């Protein structure tokens, strides 16, 4: 296939001033802004824990509805963790699951729900050094105009400053919490052992 060189140069010209940025350049910039590789690894672990919770919820919904997980995943692909959690809990109510079982599932989902704020900060914020010792926090918090309050409140912790140790503990709690959630769902017959 032959491409007209005049057309090709017009197509590429707007991008000619961009230079390639390597992963090392990005990491150096992030480190200058307070994030280390260890922070980024913990951020990734937190996000993966939420992805596991979401996938497990989809599997449980598929089990309740006796359908393919892929169908549920397609229907829920645009929903975040909180929306999937709510859909699952509402479905269990609609299917008249005994209240003690519903409360057990609700309690297991309280672990990630508490950390939704952190998950959203990781996914949507840049980070800076916090005024708190040995801590980082989302950049927008440092630039918040005094006297202006957000129009919404997340059902999560108000914590906005994190030490490496607190991030590490959160990551571990999410991983352990997910294992316990899966075990609960298996015990209740909502998912099978093959989903472990």
DADA-V893551 format. One record per residue. OMEGA is omega as a letter, one per 40 degrees, with the letter a starting at -180 (999 if undefined). BURIAL is b if it has 9 or more other ideal C-beta (glycine too) atoms within 8 Angstrom, else e. Layout:
# DADA-V893551
OMEGA/BURIAL + OMEGA/BURIAL
This chain:
# DADA-V893551
a/e + i/e + i/e + a/e + i/e + i/e + a/e + a/b + i/e + i/e + a/e + a/e + a/e + a/e + a/e + a/e + i/e + i/e + a/e + i/e + a/e + i/e + i/e + i/e + i/e + a/b + i/b + i/e + i/e + a/b + i/b + a/e + i/b + a/b + i/b + i/e + i/e + i/e + a/b + i/b + i/e + i/b + i/b + i/e + i/b + i/b + i/b + i/e + i/b + i/b + i/e + i/b + a/b + i/b + i/b + i/b + i/b + i/b + i/b + i/b + i/b + i/b + i/b + a/b + a/e + i/e + a/e + i/e + a/e + i/e + i/b + i/b + i/b + a/e + a/e + a/b + a/e + a/e + i/e + a/e + a/b + i/b + i/b + i/b + a/b + i/e + i/b + a/b + i/b + i/e + i/b + i/b + a/b + i/e + i/e + i/e + i/e + a/e + i/e + i/e + i/b + a/b + i/e + i/b + i/b + a/b + i/e + a/b + i/b + a/e + i/b + a/b + i/b + a/e + i/b + i/b + i/b + i/b + a/b + i/b + a/b + a/b + a/e + a/e + i/b + a/e + i/b + i/b + a/e + i/b + i/e + a/e + i/e + a/e + i/b + i/b + i/b + a/b + a/b + a/e + i/e + a/e + a/e + a/e + a/e + i/e + i/e + i/e + i/e + a/e + i/e + i/e + i/e + i/e + a/e + a/b + i/e + a/e + i/e + i/b + a/b + i/b + i/b + a/b + a/e + i/b + i/b + i/b + i/e + i/b + i/b + i/e + i/b + a/b + i/b + i/e + i/b + i/b + a/e + i/b + i/b + i/b + i/e + a/b + i/b + i/b + a/e + i/b + a/e + i/e + a/b + a/e + a/e + i/e + a/b + 999/e
